[in-house]
């Protein structure tokens, strides 16, 4: 059964969001196996092709991703303008895999550009667009980065693309920096757990993840946490009960390691959160209770 244009767009955005979470957890890159076995909404949904440098899901009208390797079989290269020249697939320049990549260009659909600087290292640029083609030299021109996304978003109202889809992209790309600033300012630029007051080392952690319907970008759904306590919170090493008390996983408390584990993690057990001055900015007890249930389960 063919998917509607809106459903394709929704799945594309969901894949982008899932990839961002995967990359965040892996230090900025993913492996081939991770991308081939990527899961979307409970089903396997590969983000790259098993044997080709372009991923054209059967259920999509447009390309989802391309891979550009430094020493790949094609003559991909970045021009002086910073735009990638991505080689056509062999054969008919108007057919095959080239057809869906051209469709992404025509419809101005964002794609994932995977750079492969080392074997089995895939670094994604999610906000990438096919902006033109060079038929004579058999290249597509692919722009990546925030500037290309802004160009897409600014012209979106003139394109045949779901306004609701564009709104979701805008929300994902725009609300996060604003959310971070509001949360960190509410907590006086201090980690709520350890009181570290270096804002460059702080994150705005969602209590209810933003991928969930209840994961609103509001200060009461956020915590200012240093990067180590943010990671510990996300990985259930550290939990926060609805009475604003920090709890450390029991197994971690038994471990013996260096001073970071002892002073940075274990000694935080039983610490009470440093809360915002304004009670209206305090973290939601209901959200903390939901998240704490996951921590203790």
N, C-alpha and C positions, 0 to 999 in steps of 0.2 A: 504494500500500500504506500503510495507516494505521500511524502510529508508536505504540508502546506509551507509556504514561504515563511510565515511567522514561526512555525514550529522549528524549521531549519535554523532560523535566526536565534531562537531561544536555546536550542541545543548548542549552537556555536558559542554563544555567550557563556553557557554553563561549562563547556569544555575549557574556555579561556580561564574562567574562575578556578576550576579544578586544577588546571596546570599551574596557575599562580601559587596555589596552596602547596602543590607538590614541589615546585622550585624553591619556595621559601623554606621548606623543611629539608631541602637537600643542599643548601648553600649556593643556590643560583644556577644549578644545572641539573640535568637528568640523564640517565643512561638509556641505551636503546631498549633494553628489556622493560624498563619502567614506562617508556612511551608506547611500546607495542602492547603492553598489558594494562594500559590506563583504563580505569573504570569510570563510567559516566552513568549516574542514576541506576547503579546496581548491575550494569552490563558492561562487558568489555567493549571499549571504543578506542581503538588505536589512534594515536595522534600523528604517527608517521607510518609510511608504507613499509612493508616487510622487505621489499627488494628495490624500490624506486625512491627517488628523491622528492616525490610529490605525493601528497595524500588527498585523494578524491573520493570521499565516502560515497557509496552508491546512493545513499538517501539524501545527499546534498547536490544542489544544482551548481555550486561553485566550490572551488578548491578550499580545503581547510588549512593545509600547511605545505611548506616546501623546506627542503634541507639544502644548505649551501656549505660544502666542505672546502677547506683550504686546498686539499690535494685530491679533489673529486674528479670523476671522469669527464665532466663538462668544463667549459671555459667560463664559468661564472667569475665575475670580477666586479669590484667597486670602482666606479668612475671618479673623476676629480670632483664631481658634484656631491659625492657621498652616497649616491644611489646605486644599488646593486643591479648589475646586468645579469639576469638569470636566464640561462640558456633554454631555448625551446627543447622539448623532448624530440627525439629522432622521429622522422616520418613526416606526415602531413602537418604543416604548421597551423592549419585551421581545425584539425581534428584531434582525436585521442585525448591525452592528458592536457594538451594545450588548450583545448576547447573550454574546459572548466576553469582554467586559470584566467583565460580571457573573459569568461563570464564573471569572475570575481572582479576583474578590472571594470567591466561595463556597469555592474551593479554596485560598485564601490563597497564591496564587502571586506571587512578586515580579515587578514589571514595571520597565521603564525609563521614567522621566519625562524627556522632553527639554524643557527651557526654551529658548525662542528669544527672547533679549533684543534681538537685532539681526538684520537680514537675513542669511541664510546663516550664522548662528552658532547652533549647537546645543550646549547644555550639559546633559549627562546627570546624573540622580540615579538610580543603579541600584537602590538599596535602597528602592524605593517599593512601596506596597501600596494596593489599593482596599479601603477599610475600611468603606464604607457607601454608601447611595444615598438620594437624595431624589426619589422618583417625582413628587411634586406639582410640584417646581420643575425636574425633569429634569436633575439633577446626580448625578454620582458623586463621592464624597469620596475623595481620594487623599492619603495621608500619605507623606512622604519623609524621608530622613535616617536616621541610625543608630538613633534611638529607635523608629522604625516597624519597622526590621529586628529589633531586640531583642524587640519585642512578638510578631513573627511567630515568631522562633526559640524563645521561651519557651513558646509554645503549640503548637509543631509536633508534639509527641508525641500531641496530641489530634486532629490533622487527618489526613485521608486523603491523605498525601503521603509519598513515599519517604523512609524514614529515612536511606538512603544519600545522597540528594540533600541533605537538611538537613545531614548531616555534612560534605558538601563545602562548602556555604555557610559553615558555622561555621568550617571550617578556613581558608577564604580570608579571612574577616573577622577572625578572632581570631589566627591564627598570625603574621601579618605584623608587628604591633607588637612581639610577644614576640621574634621573630627579629631585628628591628632593634635592640632593646635589648641582646640578648645579643651580637650582633656588635660593636656600637659599644663596649660595655664591654670585650670581649675585646681590642679594639685600643686600649684606654686613651683612648677618645674622640678618636682621631687618625686623619686620613686616611692610609691605608697607602701612598699614593703621594707626597703632598706634605707630609705631617705637619701639616696644618692641624688645630688642636685646638679648633675651635668646633663642639660637637656639634649645634647647631641647623642647621649647614650640611652635616651628614654624612648619608649614606644607607647602608643595608645592601644592598649589591649582591649579587644571586645570581650565582654563577659559572655553574652550570647553571640556566637559567631555571625558575621554579617551575611553569610550564605543562608542563614535561617530566616524565616519570615519575621521572627521576633527580634532579629539582630539589627536593631535600628542604630543609626549613627547619631546617638544622643549621649551627652556626657554621663548620664546615669547608667548607660550600658558600657561604660569604659572605665579603665584603670590606667593610671600612669605607672608603668613598670620599666625598670631597667631591662636591658636586653636579656640578661641571664634569668631574671625572674619572670619575664614574659615567656621565654622558652620553657621554663619549668612549669608555668601555669598551663600552657598549651599542651604539654606532654604529661600532665597529671602527676608531676613530681611535687607540685605545690598546689594546694587548694585554699580557698577562702570561704569560710562559713558565713552565713547571713548575719552573724553578730560581729562581722568585720575582723575575725581572728584568722591568722595564717596557720595552716597545717601542712606538715611535710609528710610525704609518703613513708609509712612505717619501715619498709625495706630499705629505703634510702637513709633513714636515720641510723640503721645498723651498719652502714658501710663505713669503711675506714679508708681515707684517701688524704689528699693534700689540704692546704688551708682554704682553698676556694670552697670545697665541699663542706668543710667544718664551719667556717665563718660565714660563707655566702649563702649556704642552703640550710644546713642542719640547725644553726643557731637562730634561724628565722621561725622555727616551730614555736607557736604560742604567741608570736608578736601580734600586736593589734595594729591594723592599718592606720596609716596617716591619712586622714580624710580631708577633703576640701574644706575651706573656711565656710563656704556657703552650704547650708544643709540641703538646699535644692539640687546641689551637684553631687551629693553623696551617691555611691553606687546603689542600684536597686537591690533591695533585700530579696525580692522575688527572683530576679535574675541570678543573684549569687546562690540562692537555694537550689535552683535548677542546675547550675554548673557544679555546685558542691556535691549534689547527688551523683553526678557522673564521676567525680573524683573518688568518692568512697565506694562506688560500686565495683 
